[in-house]
Amino acid sequence: MSNYPNMHDVDTVACVGTGTIGGGWAAYFLAMGYRVQAWDPSPDAAEKLGRLIDAAWPALTELGLAPHAAKDNWSVHAELADAVAGVGFIQESAPEDLELKRELLAKIDAAAAPGVVVGSSTSGYGMTEMATAAASPARLVVGHPFNPPYLIPLVEVAGGEGTDPAAVAWASKWYDFIGKSVITMDHEVPGFIANRLQEALWREALHMVDNGEATVEQIDLAITDGPGLRWPLQGPMLTFHLAGGQGGMAHMLDHFGPSLKSPWTRLDAPELTEELRGNVIAGCDEEAAGRSVDELIAQRDAGIIAVRRALADLPGGPA
């Protein structure tokens, strides 16, 4: 990764696009102690960005600010070239319009100094399809955050066919360096990982509302007071691993596998082949990292109690 900046030397970043996502990124970078240079075509971009940073700052302060963090250490530039001049990293967060993304990434690539990595906040497009107009797509990567990016730690990183693998590695290390939780994807998957999972739940929720099977409130309560209490601690795979009792995921798949074909949801279930069964079981064993089912249950229960107590202490939280 010798062609890319030394992360310890980066003191200024550019945020191209300052809407909800781009502005959230700007607030996060400021909280991490960086100077932010922004560009957005909106005539009131500076005013909107200032409001967003002001709104995010109390939460960022509570989480802990980096030394020398300052919420006014930012500027909005009329010219894109000025915004990306002298920066060590660029985060693009334009609206989810493929042609717009292609044109803007090409302009950023043409204006930015060589070796500066550009991360795109796209929610679903792959970098291969977004980088078609760029002269040198090697430094263009997907850096997909979750909203709000100043609070949610997840960033999914993926390259395109023309992306330098070293740029992907640099981006992953960069996001980790600034305090994010990073998934470096092995393949370009439309919607990435988290959005694919979120979309599946969302689609089924809309089906239930549309068919009069559940209300919006019932659906939200079913998650916040049900599986949502487990998911901050253990994801859906490890959760089902524990649901299998001492037999773990193997028992869960063998016992409940046939019900995957039951018409519970409107999503086609994959065929439960021996290969799929083995991969899922192996993945759970790897994630468990030697912890027994009893140990995982104890950790889960302690975590759920902590989450419930924390939620109860929030204004308007459950009693």
MOTA-V978879 format. One record per run of one state. SS is the DSSP state (h for helix, s for strand, l for the rest). FROM is the first residue (numbers start at 1). LEN is the number of residues. If there is no record, write none. Layout:
SS;FROM;LEN
SS;FROM;LEN
This chain:
l;1;6
h;7;3
l;10;2
s;12;5
l;17;3
h;20;12
l;32;3
s;35;5
l;40;5
h;45;19
l;64;10
s;74;3
l;77;3
h;80;5
l;85;4
s;89;4
l;93;5
h;98;14
l;112;6
s;118;3
l;121;6
h;127;4
l;131;6
h;137;3
s;140;6
l;146;8
s;154;6
l;160;5
h;165;13
l;178;3
s;181;4
l;185;9
h;194;17
l;211;5
h;216;16
l;232;4
h;236;8
l;244;1
h;245;17
l;262;12
h;274;15
l;289;4
h;293;21
l;314;6
